[in-house]
Amino acid sequence: MPSAYTTFDLSGPHRDTSDLVVDGWPLLHRLDEVEGVDAVSPLASDLPPTLRAASLRALLRATGRRIVYSCPDCEDPGCGAVTAVVERDGEDVVWRDFAWQTRGLGDPVDLDRDGYPGVGPYRFRGDTYRTVLLRLLGDATAEAGPDPGPHGVRLAAA
């Protein structure tokens, strides 16, 4: 039996303050509040992480381990990225096994060391999932403003 559905949306009224929201809470906040693991928080940097257009397209189309948030300065997962396994289940999309990753997407992930326990799995209705990511992707093609706010996410075209 499938797990319960998770709501999926965007926070912030403008593209430069958007974040992915699951069950009413920004995903970055969920990741930042995980305790008892050595995974580096995506909020540890002076700049917020980035939702890149290429990563958003991969989240829409592909399955497997995918980048959710990347380094604010580059697109190299070796610099640090929050990743999750993306799976299709009929029309639904499931995100699970969130991790802080500093190697390529094809490299193994040690969830005991780098995972975010208690974050996910999240089951999204396929139509809502596509609508939210397409809306965000439309914003990602525009240049981000200079200050995304304290919990904003820079959007970068790629």
Secondary structure in CASP SS format (residue, H / E / C, confidence):
PFRMAT SS
TARGET T0000
AUTHOR 0000-0000-0000
METHOD secondary structure of the structure
MODEL  1
M C 1.00
P C 1.00
S C 1.00
A C 1.00
Y E 1.00
T C 1.00
T C 1.00
F E 1.00
D E 1.00
L E 1.00
S E 1.00
G C 1.00
P C 1.00
H C 1.00
R H 1.00
D H 1.00
T H 1.00
S C 1.00
D E 1.00
L E 1.00
V E 1.00
V E 1.00
D C 1.00
G C 1.00
W E 1.00
P E 1.00
L H 1.00
L H 1.00
H H 1.00
R H 1.00
L H 1.00
D H 1.00
E C 1.00
V C 1.00
E C 1.00
G C 1.00
V C 1.00
D C 1.00
A C 1.00
V C 1.00
S C 1.00
P C 1.00
L C 1.00
A C 1.00
S C 1.00
D C 1.00
L C 1.00
P C 1.00
P C 1.00
T E 1.00
L E 1.00
R E 1.00
A H 1.00
A H 1.00
S H 1.00
L H 1.00
R H 1.00
A H 1.00
L H 1.00
L H 1.00
R H 1.00
A C 1.00
T C 1.00
G E 1.00
R E 1.00
R E 1.00
I E 1.00
V E 1.00
Y E 1.00
S E 1.00
C C 1.00
P C 1.00
D C 1.00
C C 1.00
E C 1.00
D C 1.00
P H 1.00
G H 1.00
C H 1.00
G C 1.00
A E 1.00
V E 1.00
T E 1.00
A E 1.00
V E 1.00
V E 1.00
E E 1.00
R E 1.00
D E 1.00
G C 1.00
E C 1.00
D E 1.00
V E 1.00
V E 1.00
W E 1.00
R E 1.00
D E 1.00
F E 1.00
A E 1.00
W E 1.00
Q E 1.00
T C 1.00
R C 1.00
G C 1.00
L C 1.00
G C 1.00
D C 1.00
P C 1.00
V C 1.00
D C 1.00
L H 1.00
D H 1.00
R H 1.00
D H 1.00
G E 1.00
Y C 1.00
P C 1.00
G C 1.00
V C 1.00
G C 1.00
P C 1.00
Y E 1.00
R E 1.00
F E 1.00
R C 1.00
G H 1.00
D H 1.00
T H 1.00
Y H 1.00
R H 1.00
T H 1.00
V H 1.00
L H 1.00
L H 1.00
R H 1.00
L H 1.00
L H 1.00
G H 1.00
D H 1.00
A H 1.00
T C 1.00
A C 1.00
E C 1.00
A C 1.00
G C 1.00
P C 1.00
D C 1.00
P C 1.00
G C 1.00
P C 1.00
H C 1.00
G C 1.00
V C 1.00
R E 1.00
L E 1.00
A E 1.00
A C 1.00
A C 1.00
END
